[in-house]
Amino acid sequence: MTPLLQVKGIEKRYGTRIGCTGVGFDLYPGEVMGIVGESGSGKSTLLNCLAGHLEPDAGQVIFDTRANGPVDTLTMSEPERRMLGRTDWAFVHQHARDGLRMSVSAGGNIGERLMAVGDRHYGDIRDKAIDWLGRVEIDGTRVDDRPTAFSGGMQQRLQIARNLVTGPRLVFMDEPTGGLDVSVQARLLDLLRGLVREMGLSAIIVTHDLAVVRLLADRLMVMKDGHVVESGLTDQVLDDPQHAYTQLLVSSVLQV
Ligand SMILES: Nc1ncnc2c1ncn2[C@@H]1O[C@H](COP(=O)(O)OP(=O)(O)OP(=O)(O)O)[C@@H](O)[C@H]1O
């Protein structure tokens, strides 16, 4: 099977400081990869390099495109990459407001993604938006409300609906449950797990919360000082960590 994503030798420096270096892995269709590590370990830098938000200094991010098979996304033209970002890729930000248009209704937020991929029929778009609100447990009667009228958890669920409505094949998530109350986090995690399974999504999830990867990720990479220090199947890494840093992380000695 061709990997959906092949990441090779990614390196990003900020001046002399290492953001991340020497990162490589394959992600297969339907697989969820978790990236964990303490603050400053390079998780966000790596995710942003993979998603095309940051230009790495070295490496390749090869995506198995529908039209042309595996293509290095870093050498794609800007319009090609933008199209990928609207169709097969999605990005769920930690703060919903970074991924939503706060002045546009909930339905508009979802509909906008549909229109970007060519949907034109107002009735269909509205129906799909209401359907997706339901799938993320937001009452359809709220379709005309703006996200500003939603709670933090609802905003995050709306952001997820907006991202998934176009049926992406790869979803990048940056601390998707960060900054929410613990009870809200648990519900969101459950919802995410259901959607990932149901849609057979491939995802790369950055988090400092081991409970999130335990529940969502098939595989795990542990980062420290910009390097991947350990990787493997999630249960294996968490139940039998080999690297001293992972052992600390798992025993919660580290404040992550
Ligand atoms: N814009 C920037 N300019 C300079 N250095 C940066 C910048 N962004 C990140 N860094 C540095 O790169 C390293 C990795 O940071 P990064 O934000 O990727 O870590 P992280 O694991 O995502 O942390 P957090 O969990 O706190 O978001 C750190 O040493 C950080 O100080």
The ligand as an SDF file (V2000), in Angstrom:
LIG
                    3D

 31 33  0  0  0  0  0  0  0  0999 V2000
    8.7040   31.9970   15.6120 N   0  0  0  0  0  0  0  0  0  0  0  0
    9.7340   31.4960   16.3220 C   0  0  0  0  0  0  0  0  0  0  0  0
   10.8950   32.1760   16.3970 N   0  0  0  0  0  0  0  0  0  0  0  0
   11.9520   31.6800   17.0760 C   0  0  0  0  0  0  0  0  0  0  0  0
   11.9430   30.4940   17.7290 N   0  0  0  0  0  0  0  0  0  0  0  0
   10.8220   29.7730   17.6860 C   0  0  0  0  0  0  0  0  0  0  0  0
    9.6310   30.2400   16.9850 C   0  0  0  0  0  0  0  0  0  0  0  0
    8.6580   29.3100   17.1240 N   0  0  0  0  0  0  0  0  0  0  0  0
    9.1920   28.3180   17.8800 C   0  0  0  0  0  0  0  0  0  0  0  0
   10.4760   28.5890   18.2150 N   0  0  0  0  0  0  0  0  0  0  0  0
   11.3870   27.7280   19.0110 C   0  0  0  0  0  0  0  0  0  0  0  0
   11.4090   26.4330   18.4180 O   0  0  0  0  0  0  0  0  0  0  0  0
   11.3900   25.4300   19.4340 C   0  0  0  0  0  0  0  0  0  0  0  0
   10.1660   24.5280   19.2250 C   0  0  0  0  0  0  0  0  0  0  0  0
    8.9720   25.2900   19.4810 O   0  0  0  0  0  0  0  0  0  0  0  0
    7.5020   24.7480   19.1920 P   0  0  0  0  0  0  0  0  0  0  0  0
    6.5570   25.8880   19.3650 O   0  0  0  0  0  0  0  0  0  0  0  0
    7.4790   24.0300   17.9170 O   0  0  0  0  0  0  0  0  0  0  0  0
    7.3310   23.6920   20.3800 O   0  0  0  0  0  0  0  0  0  0  0  0
    5.9880   22.9920   20.9170 P   0  0  0  0  0  0  0  0  0  0  0  0
    6.4300   21.6170   21.3130 O   0  0  0  0  0  0  0  0  0  0  0  0
    4.9370   23.1040   19.9110 O   0  0  0  0  0  0  0  0  0  0  0  0
    5.6390   23.8410   22.2000 O   0  0  0  0  0  0  0  0  0  0  0  0
    4.1680   24.2040   22.8100 P   0  0  0  0  0  0  0  0  0  0  0  0
    3.6140   22.9000   23.2880 O   0  0  0  0  0  0  0  0  0  0  0  0
    4.5070   25.1400   23.9220 O   0  0  0  0  0  0  0  0  0  0  0  0
    3.4000   24.8300   21.7050 O   0  0  0  0  0  0  0  0  0  0  0  0
   11.4210   26.1690   20.7650 C   0  0  0  0  0  0  0  0  0  0  0  0
   12.7640   26.2560   21.1820 O   0  0  0  0  0  0  0  0  0  0  0  0
   10.8770   27.5340   20.4310 C   0  0  0  0  0  0  0  0  0  0  0  0
   11.4140   28.5180   21.2970 O   0  0  0  0  0  0  0  0  0  0  0  0
  1  2  1  0
  2  3  1  0
  2  7  2  0
  3  4  2  0
  4  5  1  0
  5  6  2  0
  6  7  1  0
  6 10  1  0
  7  8  1  0
  8  9  2  0
  9 10  1  0
 10 11  1  0
 11 12  1  0
 11 30  1  0
 12 13  1  0
 13 14  1  0
 13 28  1  0
 14 15  1  0
 15 16  1  0
 16 17  2  0
 16 18  1  0
 16 19  1  0
 19 20  1  0
 20 21  2  0
 20 22  1  0
 20 23  1  0
 23 24  1  0
 24 25  2  0
 24 26  1  0
 24 27  1  0
 28 29  1  0
 28 30  1  0
 30 31  1  0
M  END
$$$$
